[in-house]
Amino acid sequence: MRNLVFLIGAMGMLVVGCGAGTSPEPQTATPPVVVESAQEPEATEGAQEPTGNQQTPELGEDVAVRPVPGPSVESEPSAPPPPPPPEPARPSDVPGANMHIQTVTINGVTVQDVECRTQGGGLGGLLGTMTVGKPFADKKAALDRCVQGRQLVRVRWEGVGGKMTKVTVLSTPDNACVVRTLNGAASTIEGVCAASIELGK
């Protein structure tokens, strides 16, 4: 019995001796790991969420920018086109004419575009030109029979000794009937004249 107690005591001292020679390893405290869940940022009060018709451009996407229209500038009115150039003057049928009358009417008969180169001119020539239509008025009925329909006939003549001589029809067609009717008719002008008259009915 005594030997058993001695054996147990010896074993206990052996265990204590072994434990005293070995130091325990220090333990490091591991900090707790906190796992946070990803949360969406709260919507700011007053912000508008995009509707179905509105699209938010993504990063890298081209965004079209509309130019802001500036103030309208009224264009100045264009200048009117220049008037057409005047028609060249018709060459005179009486070179060197010193008397011109647009129209003259006597006894209801009108002669037009009267040109005369009178001898002496002056007041006597002017008065003679004012009555230049008298031989045409005196012979109007016979002259109307010289044309068919209505025609504007231009005639040139030379007044010599109070009579019409060298009568020539300048318009087309030439009309011998008009020449015969006017040759020898009374002339109030001494000189060369030309005039136009409308004949026919």
C-alpha positions in Angstrom: 0.0 0.0 0.0 2.8 2.4 0.9 4.6 1.6 -2.3 1.4 2.5 -4.3 1.1 5.9 -2.7 4.7 6.6 -3.3 4.3 5.6 -6.9 1.3 7.9 -7.4 3.1 10.8 -5.7 6.2 10.3 -7.9 4.1 10.4 -11.0 2.3 13.5 -9.9 5.6 15.3 -9.4 6.7 14.2 -12.8 3.6 15.6 -14.5 4.0 18.9 -12.6 7.6 19.2 -13.6 6.9 18.6 -17.2 4.2 21.2 -17.2 6.3 23.8 -15.5 9.1 23.6 -18.2 6.7 24.2 -21.2 5.2 27.8 -21.5 1.9 28.0 -23.2 1.8 29.8 -26.6 0.2 33.3 -26.5 -3.2 33.5 -28.3 -3.8 36.5 -30.6 -7.3 37.9 -30.5 -8.9 37.9 -34.0 -11.0 41.1 -34.6 -14.6 40.3 -35.5 -15.3 40.7 -39.2 -18.3 42.9 -40.0 -20.0 42.2 -43.3 -22.1 45.2 -44.5 -24.7 44.6 -47.1 -24.6 47.0 -50.1 -27.5 49.4 -49.8 -28.8 51.7 -52.5 -28.5 55.4 -51.7 -31.7 56.9 -50.5 -33.5 59.0 -53.0 -33.0 62.7 -52.3 -36.2 64.5 -51.5 -37.4 66.5 -54.5 -35.5 64.5 -57.1 -37.5 63.2 -60.1 -37.2 59.7 -61.3 -36.8 59.3 -65.0 -40.1 58.4 -66.7 -40.6 55.9 -69.4 -40.2 58.6 -72.2 -37.0 60.0 -70.7 -33.8 58.1 -71.1 -30.7 58.9 -69.1 -27.5 58.9 -71.3 -25.1 56.3 -70.3 -21.4 56.9 -69.9 -19.7 57.2 -73.3 -22.9 57.8 -75.1 -23.0 60.8 -77.5 -25.6 63.4 -76.5 -27.1 65.6 -79.2 -27.1 69.3 -78.4 -29.8 71.4 -80.0 -28.6 74.9 -81.0 -30.5 77.7 -79.5 -32.0 79.8 -82.3 -30.7 83.4 -82.3 -32.6 86.5 -83.0 -34.1 86.6 -86.5 -32.5 89.1 -88.8 -34.8 90.6 -91.5 -33.2 90.7 -94.9 -33.2 94.0 -96.7 -35.6 94.2 -99.6 -33.9 93.6 -102.9 -33.6 96.5 -105.3 -36.2 96.4 -108.1 -34.8 95.3 -111.5 -33.6 98.1 -113.7 -36.1 99.2 -116.4 -35.5 97.7 -119.9 -33.4 99.8 -122.2 -35.4 102.0 -124.6 -36.0 100.8 -128.0 -33.7 102.3 -130.6 -35.2 105.2 -132.4 -36.6 104.4 -135.9 -34.5 106.0 -138.6 -36.1 109.1 -140.0 -37.9 108.9 -143.3 -37.0 112.5 -143.9 -33.2 113.1 -143.2 -32.6 116.6 -141.8 -36.3 117.0 -140.8 -36.8 120.2 -138.8 -40.5 119.7 -138.0 -42.0 116.8 -136.1 -45.6 116.3 -135.0 -46.9 113.2 -133.3 -50.5 113.4 -134.5 -52.6 116.0 -136.3 -56.3 115.8 -137.1 -58.2 117.8 -139.7 -61.8 117.3 -140.8 -62.0 114.1 -138.7 -59.0 112.5 -140.4 -55.8 111.9 -138.3 -52.3 111.6 -139.7 -49.5 110.3 -137.4 -45.8 110.7 -137.0 -45.4 113.7 -139.3 -41.9 114.7 -140.3 -41.0 117.6 -142.5 -37.9 119.3 -143.8 -39.4 122.7 -144.8 -37.7 125.5 -146.7 -37.3 128.4 -144.3 -39.2 126.7 -141.4 -40.3 129.2 -138.8 -44.0 130.1 -138.2 -45.0 129.6 -141.8 -43.6 126.1 -141.8 -45.3 125.3 -138.5 -48.7 126.4 -139.8 -48.2 124.4 -143.0 -47.4 121.3 -140.9 -50.6 121.8 -138.8 -52.6 121.5 -142.0 -50.5 118.7 -143.5 -53.4 116.3 -143.1 -55.7 118.4 -145.5 -54.9 116.5 -148.7 -55.5 113.2 -146.9 -58.8 114.4 -145.6 -59.9 115.6 -149.0 -59.0 112.3 -150.6 -60.0 110.0 -147.8 -62.9 108.2 -149.5 -60.7 107.4 -152.6 -57.8 106.3 -150.4 -60.0 103.9 -148.4 -60.8 102.1 -151.7 -57.1 101.5 -152.3 -56.8 98.9 -149.5 -58.5 95.8 -148.3 -59.5 95.8 -144.6 -57.7 98.4 -142.4 -54.0 99.3 -143.0 -51.6 101.8 -141.7 -50.0 103.4 -144.7 -46.9 105.6 -144.6 -46.4 108.1 -147.4 -43.6 110.5 -148.3 -43.9 113.3 -150.8 -42.4 116.6 -151.8 -44.5 119.8 -151.9 -43.7 122.0 -154.8 -45.7 124.9 -156.0 -48.6 124.0 -153.6 -48.9 120.5 -154.9 -47.8 117.0 -153.8 -45.2 115.6 -156.0 -42.9 112.5 -156.0 -45.4 110.6 -153.8 -44.0 107.3 -152.5 -45.6 104.6 -150.3 -43.0 103.6 -147.7 -45.0 100.9 -145.9 -45.4 97.4 -147.2 -47.0 96.5 -149.6 -46.4 99.3 -152.0 -49.7 100.8 -153.2 -49.9 102.4 -156.7 -53.5 103.4 -156.0 -52.4 105.6 -153.1 -49.7 107.1 -155.3 -52.1 108.0 -158.1 -54.6 109.4 -155.7 -52.3 111.8 -153.9 -50.0 112.9 -156.7 -51.1 116.4 -157.7 -53.2 116.9 -154.5 -53.0 120.3 -152.8 -50.0 120.7 -150.5 -49.7 123.4 -147.8 -46.0 122.8 -147.3 -43.0 123.5 -149.5 -40.5 120.8 -148.7 -40.2 117.1 -148.1 -42.6 115.4 -145.7 -43.7 111.9 -144.5 -46.8 110.9 -142.6 -48.8 107.8 -141.7 -52.5 107.4 -142.1 -54.9 104.5 -141.3 -57.0 103.6 -144.4 -59.8 101.2 -145.1 -63.0 100.3 -143.3 
